[in-house]
């Protein structure tokens, strides 16, 4: 008596099935990127080296479901390599999305150097989440003995503290921008007049490039 065994047939994924898996991968990536980007924007924690590292690490988590979807493919190593590059690029982009939060701008403004003899008259802030924090800013209005001398003094102090000056009158560091003017910002309601013999100096903190 001869006994024969029948092995179950190997199930192969059809072309349509691979297309479906590819679409699933893209949808998963898009959903994860949307969620991560929303968190970064709402918390105002983007725009720093740390945020980029965190965003890249978070996006690489998407490699786990990607592997389960493509592990049966003959070119799975190539697919995973390309996926890694794409996810890293997405993470870097998300990490730079938007600008610092108003709270971080306020903290940065409070830590800035103050010109000799300056008197703080008032502080105002504008927050606009609709433009991904890029329009938000904090304004400090000072009375100083001489506006030109105060701007020069503060510029030297900022450069010594590691700030860069990409354009005339503007300074940048860690995604923050600082600009000095002798004009009162429109966001300041009923600005107080400086004491006799003193001039006005506006210090505006915003996103670098938006100051």
Backbone as numpy.savetxt, mean C-alpha at the origin, in Angstrom:
# Nx Ny Nz CAx CAy CAz Cx Cy Cz
-8.68 -74.44 -13.85 -9.53 -73.27 -13.85 -8.63 -72.03 -13.85
-8.88 -71.16 -14.78 -8.07 -69.95 -14.93 -8.81 -68.75 -14.36
-8.06 -68.04 -13.50 -8.66 -66.85 -12.88 -8.08 -65.61 -13.54
-8.93 -64.76 -13.98 -8.49 -63.51 -14.60 -8.92 -62.34 -13.75
-8.08 -61.35 -13.68 -8.42 -60.14 -12.93 -8.54 -58.97 -13.88
-9.49 -58.19 -13.64 -9.73 -57.01 -14.49 -9.41 -55.75 -13.70
-8.38 -55.02 -14.14 -8.03 -53.78 -13.47 -8.98 -52.68 -13.91
-9.34 -51.81 -12.96 -10.24 -50.72 -13.33 -9.55 -49.80 -14.33
-10.28 -49.33 -15.30 -9.67 -48.46 -16.30 -9.18 -47.15 -15.68
-8.08 -46.64 -16.22 -7.53 -45.38 -15.75 -8.40 -44.23 -16.26
-8.86 -43.45 -15.34 -9.71 -42.32 -15.72 -8.84 -41.14 -16.13
-9.02 -40.71 -17.34 -8.26 -39.59 -17.85 -9.15 -38.36 -17.95
-8.56 -37.24 -17.63 -9.31 -35.99 -17.69 -9.38 -35.52 -19.13
-10.57 -35.21 -19.58 -10.76 -34.75 -20.94 -10.26 -33.32 -21.10
-10.18 -32.89 -22.36 -9.75 -31.51 -22.63 -10.70 -30.51 -21.97
-11.98 -30.80 -22.04 -12.96 -29.91 -21.41 -12.77 -29.88 -19.89
-12.38 -31.04 -19.35 -12.15 -31.08 -17.91 -10.97 -30.23 -17.50
-9.90 -30.26 -18.31 -8.73 -29.42 -17.99 -9.06 -27.94 -18.12
-9.90 -27.61 -19.11 -10.33 -26.22 -19.25 -11.10 -25.79 -18.01
-11.98 -26.68 -17.54 -12.75 -26.38 -16.33 -11.85 -26.18 -15.12
-10.82 -27.01 -15.01 -9.88 -26.86 -13.89 -9.10 -25.56 -13.99
-8.73 -25.20 -15.21 -8.02 -23.93 -15.39 -8.88 -22.74 -14.99
-10.15 -22.79 -15.38 -11.07 -21.72 -14.99 -11.23 -21.67 -13.48
-11.29 -22.85 -12.86 -11.43 -22.90 -11.39 -10.22 -22.28 -10.71
-9.02 -22.56 -11.23 -7.81 -21.98 -10.66 -7.85 -20.45 -10.75
-8.23 -19.95 -11.92 -8.28 -18.49 -12.10 -9.31 -17.85 -11.17
-10.46 -18.49 -11.02 -11.50 -17.96 -10.13 -11.01 -17.95 -8.68
-10.34 -19.04 -8.26 -9.82 -19.09 -6.90 -8.79 -17.99 -6.66
-7.89 -17.81 -7.63 -6.88 -16.76 -7.49 -7.54 -15.39 -7.40
-8.51 -15.14 -8.28 -9.17 -13.83 -8.30 -9.89 -13.56 -6.98
-10.60 -14.56 -6.46 -11.32 -14.38 -5.20 -10.36 -14.12 -4.05
-9.27 -14.87 -4.01 -8.29 -14.71 -2.94 -7.60 -13.35 -3.04
-7.26 -12.93 -4.26 -6.62 -11.63 -4.46 -7.57 -10.50 -4.08
-8.84 -10.64 -4.43 -9.84 -9.61 -4.08 -9.98 -9.49 -2.57
-10.03 -10.61 -1.89 -10.16 -10.60 -0.43 -8.93 -9.98 0.22
-7.75 -10.40 -0.23 -6.52 -9.87 0.33 -6.36 -8.39 0.06
-6.66 -7.97 -1.18 -6.58 -6.56 -1.52 -7.53 -5.71 -0.69
-8.73 -6.22 -0.45 -9.70 -5.50 0.37 -9.20 -5.30 1.79
-8.59 -6.33 2.35 -8.06 -6.23 3.71 -6.94 -5.19 3.78
-6.04 -5.21 2.80 -4.92 -4.26 2.79 -5.41 -2.83 2.65
-6.39 -2.62 1.78 -6.89 -1.26 1.56 -7.66 -0.75 2.77
-8.55 -1.59 3.31 -9.38 -1.16 4.43 -8.55 -0.89 5.68
-7.49 -1.66 5.87 -6.64 -1.45 7.04 -5.57 -0.39 6.80
-5.40 0.02 5.54 -4.38 1.02 5.23 -2.98 0.54 5.52
-2.77 -0.76 5.42 -1.46 -1.33 5.76 -0.60 -1.61 4.54
-1.06 -1.18 3.35 -0.27 -1.45 2.15 0.76 -0.35 1.92
1.60 -0.59 0.93 2.59 0.41 0.56 3.91 0.32 1.28
4.13 -0.71 2.08 5.39 -0.87 2.79 6.05 -2.18 2.38
7.32 -2.33 2.74 8.02 -3.58 2.45 7.36 -4.75 3.15
6.93 -4.52 4.39 6.26 -5.59 5.15 4.98 -6.02 4.48
4.19 -5.05 4.00 2.92 -5.40 3.36 3.15 -6.20 2.09
4.22 -5.90 1.36 4.52 -6.65 0.14 4.91 -8.10 0.47
5.72 -8.26 1.52 6.12 -9.61 1.93 4.90 -10.41 2.38
4.05 -9.78 3.19 2.85 -10.46 3.68 1.92 -10.81 2.52
1.76 -9.88 1.57 0.88 -10.13 0.44 1.39 -11.27 -0.44
2.71 -11.31 -0.67 3.28 -12.39 -1.47 3.08 -13.74 -0.78
3.36 -13.78 0.54 3.19 -15.02 1.28 1.73 -15.47 1.26
0.81 -14.51 1.39 -0.62 -14.86 1.39 -1.05 -15.38 0.02
-0.55 -14.76 -1.05 -0.94 -15.22 -2.39 -0.37 -16.61 -2.68
0.81 -16.92 -2.15 1.39 -18.24 -2.40 0.59 -19.36 -1.75
-0.28 -19.01 -0.79 -1.17 -20.01 -0.20 -2.05 -20.63 -1.27
-2.34 -19.84 -2.33 -3.20 -20.33 -3.41 -2.55 -21.46 -4.19
-1.25 -21.73 -3.96 -0.61 -22.85 -4.64 -1.16 -24.19 -4.16
-1.69 -24.23 -2.93 -2.20 -25.49 -2.39 -3.38 -26.01 -3.20
-4.47 -25.23 -3.36 -5.56 -25.74 -4.20 -5.16 -25.90 -5.66
-4.21 -25.06 -6.11 -3.75 -25.19 -7.49 -3.10 -26.56 -7.72
-2.30 -27.01 -6.78 -1.64 -28.31 -6.89 -2.65 -29.44 -6.97
-3.67 -29.40 -6.14 -4.67 -30.47 -6.15 -5.45 -30.50 -7.46
-5.57 -29.36 -8.11 -6.31 -29.31 -9.37 -5.48 -29.73 -10.57
-4.13 -29.57 -10.50 -3.30 -29.86 -11.67 -2.33 -31.00 -11.44
-2.41 -31.69 -10.29 -1.40 -32.70 -9.98 -1.41 -33.87 -10.94
-2.54 -34.08 -11.62 -2.61 -35.20 -12.58 -2.11 -34.82 -13.95
-1.77 -33.57 -14.15 -1.31 -33.11 -15.46 0.14 -33.51 -15.69
0.48 -33.85 -16.90 1.85 -34.23 -17.21 2.81 -33.08 -17.06
2.33 -31.88 -17.30 3.18 -30.69 -17.20 2.96 -29.97 -15.88
2.66 -30.75 -14.81 2.31 -30.11 -13.54 3.46 -29.29 -12.96
4.72 -29.73 -13.15 5.85 -28.95 -12.62 5.96 -27.60 -13.32
5.78 -27.61 -14.62 5.84 -26.36 -15.37 4.69 -25.45 -14.96
3.51 -26.03 -14.80 2.33 -25.25 -14.40 2.54 -24.63 -13.02
3.09 -25.41 -12.09 3.29 -24.88 -10.74 4.37 -23.79 -10.73
5.39 -23.95 -11.58 6.42 -22.92 -11.66 5.86 -21.60 -12.15
5.08 -21.67 -13.23 4.45 -20.46 -13.77 3.48 -19.87 -12.75
2.74 -20.74 -12.08 1.78 -20.26 -11.07 2.49 -19.51 -9.96
3.64 -20.01 -9.54 4.39 -19.35 -8.48 4.81 -17.95 -8.90
5.31 -17.82 -10.13 5.74 -16.52 -10.63 4.56 -15.55 -10.69
3.42 -16.02 -11.19 2.24 -15.17 -11.32 1.74 -14.74 -9.94
1.70 -15.65 -9.00 1.19 -15.33 -7.66 2.13 -14.36 -6.94
3.44 -14.52 -7.12 4.38 -13.57 -6.52 4.15 -12.17 -7.10
3.97 -12.09 -8.42 3.72 -10.79 -9.06 2.42 -10.16 -8.54
1.39 -10.98 -8.37 0.13 -10.48 -7.83 0.31 -9.97 -6.40
1.07 -10.72 -5.60 1.31 -10.30 -4.23 2.05 -8.98 -4.15
3.06 -8.80 -5.00 3.80 -7.54 -5.01 2.89 -6.38 -5.40
2.02 -6.63 -6.38 1.09 -5.59 -6.80 0.09 -5.23 -5.71
-0.44 -6.24 -5.03 -1.40 -5.99 -3.96 -0.74 -5.29 -2.78
0.52 -5.65 -2.50 1.22 -5.03 -1.38 1.45 -3.54 -1.57
1.43 -3.09 -2.83 1.63 -1.67 -3.12 0.31 -0.96 -3.39
-0.81 -1.66 -3.23 -2.11 -1.10 -3.55 -2.52 -0.07 -2.51
-3.07 1.06 -3.01 -3.58 2.06 -2.09 -2.47 2.79 -1.35
-2.85 3.40 -0.27 -1.89 4.18 0.52 -2.06 3.93 2.00
-1.23 4.54 2.81 -1.32 4.36 4.26 -2.63 4.91 4.81
-3.09 4.33 5.91 -4.34 4.77 6.52 -4.18 6.13 7.16
-5.32 6.75 7.45 -5.29 8.06 8.09 -4.63 7.98 9.47
-4.85 6.87 10.17 -4.23 6.71 11.49 -2.71 6.68 11.38
-2.20 5.98 10.36 -0.75 5.92 10.17 -0.20 7.27 9.75
-0.96 8.02 8.92 -0.54 9.36 8.55 -0.47 10.27 9.77
-1.48 10.13 10.65 -1.50 10.95 11.86 -0.29 10.65 12.74
0.03 9.36 12.89 1.19 8.97 13.68 2.48 9.49 13.08
2.59 9.42 11.76 3.79 9.93 11.10 3.91 11.43 11.27
2.79 12.15 11.15 2.81 13.60 11.33 3.24 14.00 12.72
2.80 13.22 13.71 3.16 13.53 15.09 4.64 13.30 15.37
5.29 12.45 14.56 6.71 12.14 14.78 7.66 13.00 13.96
7.12 13.90 13.13 7.97 14.73 12.30 8.70 15.79 13.13
9.87 16.21 12.67 10.57 17.29 13.38 9.78 18.59 13.31
9.99 19.45 14.27 9.30 20.74 14.34 10.34 21.83 14.22
10.03 22.85 13.41 10.98 23.94 13.20 11.18 24.74 14.49
12.34 25.34 14.60 12.68 26.15 15.76 11.70 27.32 15.91
11.12 27.45 17.08 10.20 28.55 17.34 8.81 28.36 16.78
8.51 27.18 16.22 7.20 26.96 15.61 6.13 26.76 16.68
4.93 27.24 16.37 3.77 27.06 17.24 2.67 26.38 16.44
2.19 25.23 16.93 1.12 24.52 16.24 -0.19 25.26 16.45
-0.82 25.67 15.34 -2.07 26.41 15.42 -3.28 25.48 15.36
-3.25 24.53 14.44 -4.37 23.60 14.32 -3.95 22.41 13.46
-4.73 21.34 13.55 -4.52 20.12 12.76 -5.83 19.71 12.12
-5.78 19.30 10.89 -6.98 18.82 10.20 -6.66 17.56 9.43
-7.68 16.82 9.07 -7.47 15.58 8.31 -8.61 15.37 7.34
-8.29 14.71 6.25 -9.27 14.37 5.22 -9.07 12.91 4.88
-10.13 12.10 4.97 -10.03 10.68 4.64 -10.97 10.38 3.50
-10.45 9.67 2.51 -11.25 9.31 1.34 -10.91 7.88 0.95
-11.69 6.93 1.44 -11.45 5.52 1.13 -11.82 5.15 -0.29
-12.63 6.00 -0.98 -13.05 5.68 -2.34 -11.88 5.71 -3.32
-10.83 6.46 -3.00 -9.66 6.49 -3.88 -8.51 5.72 -3.25
-8.85 4.67 -2.47 -7.87 3.76 -1.89 -6.85 4.48 -1.02
-7.33 5.45 -0.26 -6.51 6.22 0.68 -5.53 7.17 -0.03
-5.53 7.20 -1.36 -4.57 8.04 -2.04 -4.91 9.52 -1.90
-6.17 9.84 -1.59 -6.58 11.24 -1.44 -6.58 11.67 0.02
-6.36 10.75 0.93 -6.38 11.10 2.35 -5.12 11.88 2.71
-5.25 12.77 3.70 -4.09 13.56 4.12 -4.34 14.14 5.51
-3.26 14.45 6.18 -3.29 15.12 7.49 -2.50 16.41 7.35
-3.06 17.49 7.84 -2.43 18.81 7.69 -2.18 19.43 9.05
-0.94 19.88 9.27 -0.57 20.63 10.47 -0.29 22.07 10.06
-0.94 23.00 10.71 -0.73 24.41 10.41 0.06 25.04 11.56
1.24 25.58 11.23 2.13 26.17 12.23 2.28 27.68 11.99
2.61 28.35 13.06 3.11 29.73 12.98 4.61 29.67 13.23
5.39 30.24 12.32 6.86 30.18 12.42 7.43 31.59 12.25
8.62 31.82 12.80 9.24 33.14 12.62 9.50 33.48 11.17
9.91 32.49 10.39 10.19 32.71 8.98 9.91 31.42 8.22
8.99 31.49 7.26 8.56 30.28 6.55 9.71 29.65 5.76
10.47 30.46 5.04 11.56 29.94 4.21 12.60 29.23 5.06
12.97 29.87 6.16 13.98 29.27 7.04 13.45 27.99 7.67
12.16 27.97 8.03 11.57 26.78 8.64 11.55 25.62 7.65
11.19 25.89 6.39 11.17 24.84 5.38 12.56 24.26 5.17
13.55 25.12 5.11 14.93 24.65 4.92 15.38 23.81 6.10
15.06 24.24 7.31 15.45 23.50 8.52 14.78 22.13 8.54
13.50 22.08 8.24 12.78 20.80 8.26 13.26 19.88 7.15
13.58 20.45 5.98 14.08 19.63 4.89 15.38 18.94 5.25
16.29 19.68 5.87 17.57 19.09 6.30 17.33 18.00 7.33
16.40 18.23 8.26 16.12 17.25 9.31 15.51 15.98 8.73
14.63 16.13 7.74 14.01 14.94 7.12 15.04 14.12 6.34
15.89 14.79 5.59 16.91 14.07 4.84 17.86 13.33 5.79
18.18 13.95 6.90 19.06 13.30 7.88 18.37 12.11 8.54
17.03 12.11 8.52 16.27 11.03 9.14 15.91 9.93 8.15
16.45 10.00 6.94 16.23 8.93 5.97 15.15 9.19 4.95
14.57 10.39 4.95 13.57 10.72 3.93 14.28 11.06 2.63
13.57 10.85 1.52 14.11 11.19 0.21 13.34 12.38 -0.35
13.97 13.11 -1.24 13.34 14.28 -1.86 13.23 14.06 -3.37
12.17 13.36 -3.82 12.03 13.07 -5.25 11.69 14.30 -6.09
11.15 15.35 -5.46 10.85 16.57 -6.20 11.01 17.76 -5.25
11.02 18.94 -5.82 11.22 20.15 -5.04 10.09 20.34 -4.03
10.44 20.40 -2.76 9.45 20.65 -1.72 8.74 19.42 -1.21
8.98 18.25 -1.81 8.32 17.02 -1.39 9.31 16.00 -0.87
8.90 15.23 0.14 9.75 14.22 0.75 8.97 12.92 0.89
9.65 11.80 0.72 8.98 10.50 0.76 9.78 9.51 1.60
9.02 8.64 2.32 9.64 7.52 3.04 8.56 6.53 3.42
8.79 5.25 3.14 7.87 4.17 3.52 6.45 4.41 3.05
6.30 5.00 1.87 4.98 5.22 1.31 4.33 6.52 1.73
4.93 7.25 2.67 4.37 8.52 3.13 5.01 9.67 2.36
4.23 10.73 2.19 4.74 11.93 1.55 4.54 13.13 2.47
5.51 14.02 2.51 5.44 15.24 3.31 5.75 16.41 2.39
4.95 17.46 2.52 5.18 18.66 1.72 4.95 19.90 2.58
5.80 20.91 2.38 5.68 22.17 3.11 5.22 23.27 2.16
4.29 24.10 2.61 3.85 25.26 1.83 3.60 26.43 2.78
3.50 27.60 2.20 3.16 28.78 2.99 1.69 29.15 2.80
0.92 28.23 2.23 -0.50 28.44 2.01 -1.33 27.59 2.97
-2.50 28.06 3.32 -3.39 27.30 4.18 -4.16 26.29 3.35
-4.12 25.01 3.76 -4.83 23.97 3.02 -6.33 24.19 3.11
-7.08 23.95 2.00 -8.54 24.13 2.02 -9.25 23.26 3.06
-8.61 22.17 3.48 -9.24 21.29 4.46 -9.30 21.91 5.86
-8.52 22.97 6.08 -8.49 23.64 7.39 -9.62 24.65 7.45
-10.60 24.40 8.29 -11.73 25.30 8.43 -11.41 26.38 9.45
-11.73 27.62 9.10 -11.50 28.77 9.97 -10.07 28.76 10.53
-9.08 28.80 9.67 -7.69 28.76 10.16 -7.37 29.96 11.04
-6.74 29.74 12.17 -6.38 30.86 13.05 -5.26 31.70 12.43
-5.28 32.97 12.75 -4.23 33.86 12.25 -2.97 33.67 13.08
-1.81 33.79 12.45 -0.56 33.65 13.21 -0.36 34.85 14.15
0.37 34.68 15.22 0.67 35.80 16.11 1.41 36.90 15.34
1.34 38.12 15.83 2.04 39.22 15.14 3.53 38.92 14.95
4.01 39.20 13.75 5.42 39.01 13.44 5.76 37.59 13.03
4.78 36.68 12.96 5.04 35.30 12.57 4.32 34.98 11.26
4.78 33.93 10.58 4.22 33.53 9.30 3.64 32.12 9.39
2.83 31.78 8.37 2.18 30.46 8.35 3.04 29.43 7.62
3.04 28.21 8.14 3.69 27.08 7.49 2.75 25.89 7.56
2.42 25.33 6.41 1.57 24.16 6.34 2.43 22.92 6.10
2.25 21.91 6.94 2.94 20.61 6.78 1.87 19.60 6.45
1.93 19.05 5.24 0.90 18.12 4.78 1.48 16.71 4.65
0.83 15.74 5.29 1.24 14.33 5.23 0.21 13.56 4.41
0.65 12.86 3.41 -0.24 12.08 2.56 0.52 10.88 2.02
-0.03 10.26 1.01 0.70 9.19 0.35 1.82 9.78 -0.48
2.95 9.11 -0.56 4.06 9.59 -1.37 3.60 9.76 -2.81
3.80 10.93 -3.36 3.34 11.22 -4.71 2.00 11.91 -4.72
1.30 11.88 -3.59 0.01 12.54 -3.53 0.02 13.79 -2.69
1.20 14.06 -2.10 1.30 15.24 -1.25 1.25 16.51 -2.06
